[in-house]
Amino acid sequence: MSAYLYTWNPDRWVWSDQQDAIFRVNNADQYDMYWSCGNTKRIEIGDLFFLMRLGVEPKGIIACGYVSSQPYYLPHWDEEKALEGKLALRTDLLFKVLSETPIVSLIYLQDKYPDRSWTPQASGFSISDEIAQELFSLIQSNRNFSFVSSDKRDIQLFAEGKAKSITYKTYDRSAIARQACIEHHGYSCSVCGFNFEEAFGLLGANYIEVHHLRQVADAGEEYMIDPKVDLRPVCANCHRMLHKKRPPLSIEELKNIITQSIRRTIVV
């Protein structure tokens, strides 16, 4: 399989659900997200990708996984260009490793492979088979990030399965729906107001779970989700309490339960 270098500059695009993505990947959950691939159209499903964090320190490779779609066009990631009607080429990426800080530093890459540019202005740069294999082996040798590798057939089956999943309004991907929900509603729990950063400092910064007001499992058919209307950010405790019933409790029902519990405690 071929390998490609994708880039992310936090100063140019805010990855709102990155902390949730790290949690999901660390717990062997499926997480795939669309990503700009520059002007490269030859990328295939099953190709290997490495994601490079640039723009702000620390710089280096923070993710690895497999491309899970053919290149396709979406509105440009830059809001001004998107308003002008400009499009940008994307592919979906199935993350197998994702870290907040670099797994392989930019300094290491520049020293090890000085003839190669590791700070491209756009994603989709091809990586030679030799370098890709060395980087893949380096990540796999780190017990904190090693994962069970997949072949092209595995990724093809995953990609085909996505076409049968629930359709989300913002670009047909649940990760995109979570992004839009968090950008609109913020990182505080919609039920109890808990904020992970306020409680845990930097460890909890930009982390929150997202709750579907209409349950995917109960939908029975494809439907369009409006992330601002159909999704809400919730803390882990409230999320689980919402799902103690089927159908789940509403946000207001759980708020009322908390209120009643507080009142009983005060009376006692």
C-alpha positions in Angstrom: 0.0 0.0 0.0 1.1 3.6 -0.5 1.6 6.1 2.3 0.8 9.8 2.6 1.7 12.7 4.9 -1.3 14.8 6.1 -0.9 18.0 8.1 -2.7 19.8 10.8 -2.0 23.4 12.0 -4.0 24.2 15.2 -3.7 27.9 14.4 -5.6 27.5 11.1 -8.2 24.9 12.1 -9.7 24.0 15.5 -10.1 20.3 16.0 -13.0 20.6 18.4 -13.5 16.9 19.2 -9.8 16.0 19.3 -9.9 15.0 23.0 -12.9 12.8 22.4 -11.2 11.3 19.4 -8.1 10.5 21.5 -10.3 8.8 24.1 -12.1 6.7 21.5 -8.9 5.7 19.7 -7.2 4.8 23.0 -10.2 2.6 23.8 -10.1 0.8 20.4 -13.2 2.5 19.2 -13.6 3.4 15.6 -12.9 7.0 14.8 -12.7 8.3 11.2 -12.7 11.9 10.1 -12.4 13.7 6.8 -9.2 15.5 6.2 -7.8 17.7 3.4 -5.5 15.9 1.0 -4.3 18.9 -0.9 -4.6 18.3 -4.7 -3.7 14.6 -4.5 -6.3 12.5 -6.3 -4.4 9.2 -6.5 -4.9 8.2 -2.9 -6.7 4.9 -2.5 -8.8 3.3 0.2 -6.5 1.3 2.5 -3.4 3.5 2.0 -1.4 4.4 5.1 -1.4 7.9 6.5 0.7 9.8 9.0 -0.7 13.1 10.4 1.9 15.8 11.1 1.2 18.6 13.6 2.7 21.9 12.4 2.4 25.6 13.1 2.7 25.3 16.9 5.0 23.5 19.2 5.5 20.6 19.8 5.6 19.6 16.1 5.7 16.1 14.8 3.6 13.1 13.8 0.6 12.7 16.2 -1.4 10.1 14.3 -1.3 7.1 12.0 -3.9 5.0 10.4 -5.6 4.2 7.1 -7.4 6.2 4.4 -11.0 5.1 4.4 -12.4 6.8 1.3 -11.6 7.9 -2.2 -10.8 11.6 -2.5 -13.9 13.8 -2.8 -14.8 17.5 -2.7 -16.4 19.4 0.2 -16.7 23.1 1.0 -13.3 24.6 1.7 -12.0 24.3 5.3 -11.3 28.0 5.3 -14.6 29.7 6.1 -13.9 32.7 3.9 -13.1 30.5 0.9 -16.1 28.3 1.7 -18.3 31.4 1.6 -16.9 32.2 -1.9 -18.1 28.7 -3.0 -14.6 27.2 -3.1 -14.1 23.5 -2.6 -11.3 21.4 -1.1 -10.4 17.8 -1.8 -10.7 15.5 1.2 -10.4 11.8 2.2 -11.7 10.1 5.2 -9.1 8.9 7.7 -9.5 5.9 10.0 -7.4 6.7 13.0 -5.5 3.8 14.7 -3.1 6.0 16.7 -3.8 9.5 18.0 -1.8 11.5 20.5 -2.0 15.0 21.8 1.8 15.4 21.6 4.0 14.0 18.8 4.8 10.3 18.7 7.7 11.1 16.3 9.1 14.6 16.6 9.8 16.9 13.7 13.4 17.2 14.8 13.9 13.4 14.6 12.4 13.4 11.2 14.5 16.2 9.9 17.7 14.6 11.3 16.8 11.1 10.1 15.6 12.1 6.6 17.2 15.4 5.8 16.5 15.1 2.1 12.8 15.1 2.7 10.6 18.1 3.5 8.5 17.5 6.6 6.8 20.9 6.7 4.6 21.0 3.6 2.0 23.7 3.1 -0.7 21.1 2.3 -1.6 17.5 2.9 -1.4 14.6 0.6 2.4 14.3 0.1 3.6 10.9 -0.9 6.0 9.1 1.4 8.4 6.5 0.0 7.7 2.9 0.9 11.0 2.7 2.8 10.4 5.7 5.0 6.8 4.7 5.6 7.7 1.2 6.7 10.4 2.7 9.1 7.9 5.1 10.6 5.2 2.4 10.9 7.7 0.1 12.6 8.8 2.9 14.9 5.2 3.5 16.0 4.5 -0.2 16.3 7.5 -0.7 18.5 6.1 1.8 21.0 3.8 -0.2 23.3 1.8 2.9 24.1 0.8 3.2 20.4 1.1 -0.2 18.7 -2.1 -1.5 17.0 -3.3 -4.5 15.0 -2.5 -3.6 11.4 -5.2 -3.9 8.7 -4.9 -4.8 5.0 -6.7 -3.1 2.2 -9.6 -5.6 2.2 -10.3 -4.8 5.9 -10.4 -1.1 5.2 -12.5 -1.6 2.1 -15.1 -3.5 4.1 -15.1 -0.7 6.7 -15.6 1.9 4.0 -18.4 -0.1 2.4 -20.0 -0.4 5.9 -20.0 3.3 6.4 -22.3 3.8 3.4 -25.0 1.8 5.3 -24.7 3.9 8.5 -26.9 6.7 9.6 -26.6 9.8 7.5 -25.4 12.9 9.3 -26.2 16.4 8.0 -22.7 17.8 8.1 -20.9 15.8 5.5 -22.3 12.4 6.4 -19.8 11.6 9.2 -20.5 11.3 12.9 -17.1 13.0 13.7 -18.2 16.0 11.8 -21.6 16.1 13.6 -19.7 16.0 17.0 -17.5 18.9 15.8 -20.5 21.0 14.8 -22.3 20.2 18.1 -19.3 21.2 20.3 -18.6 24.3 18.2 -22.2 25.4 18.8 -23.0 24.3 22.4 -19.5 24.4 23.9 -17.7 22.0 26.3 -20.0 22.2 29.4 -22.5 19.5 30.2 -26.0 20.4 29.0 -27.5 18.6 32.0 -25.5 19.5 35.1 -23.1 22.2 33.7 -20.0 20.2 34.6 -16.9 21.3 32.7 -13.9 19.0 32.5 -11.3 21.7 32.2 -12.7 23.5 35.3 -12.4 20.3 37.2 -9.2 18.8 35.9 -7.3 21.7 34.4 -5.3 21.1 31.2 -6.0 17.3 31.5 -9.7 18.0 30.9 -9.4 20.8 28.4 -11.6 20.6 25.3 -13.1 17.2 26.4 -16.8 16.4 26.4 -19.1 13.6 25.2 -21.9 14.1 22.7 -25.4 12.7 23.2 -27.9 12.0 20.4 -31.3 13.2 21.4 -32.7 10.8 18.8 -31.1 7.4 19.3 -29.3 5.9 16.3 -30.2 2.4 17.3 -33.9 3.3 17.4 -34.0 5.2 14.1 -34.7 2.2 11.9 -33.7 4.0 8.7 -31.3 6.7 7.5 -32.2 10.2 8.6 -30.6 13.6 8.5 -29.1 15.0 11.8 -28.8 18.7 12.5 -25.9 18.7 15.1 -27.2 22.0 16.7 -30.7 20.6 17.2 -30.2 16.8 17.6 -27.0 16.6 19.6 -25.9 17.9 23.0 -22.6 17.9 24.9 -22.9 16.0 28.2 -20.5 14.8 30.8 -19.7 11.1 31.2 -21.9 10.6 34.3 -25.0 12.3 32.8 -24.5 10.5 29.5 -24.7 7.2 31.3 -27.7 8.2 33.4 -29.5 9.4 30.2 -29.1 5.9 28.8 -30.3 4.1 32.0 -33.8 4.1 30.3 -34.9 3.1 26.8 -35.8 5.3 25.2 -33.3 7.5 27.0 -34.3 10.2 29.4 -34.6 13.6 27.9 -32.2 16.4 29.0 -35.0 18.1 31.0 -36.1 14.8 32.7 -32.6 14.2 34.0 -32.3 17.9 35.1 -35.5 17.4 37.0 -34.2 14.2 38.7 -31.0 16.1 39.8 -33.1 19.0 41.1 -35.4 16.7 43.1 -32.4 14.8 44.5 -30.7 18.1 45.6 -34.0 19.2 47.3 -34.3 15.9 49.2 -30.7 16.2 50.4 -31.3 19.8 51.6 -34.5 18.7 53.4 -32.7 15.8 55.1 
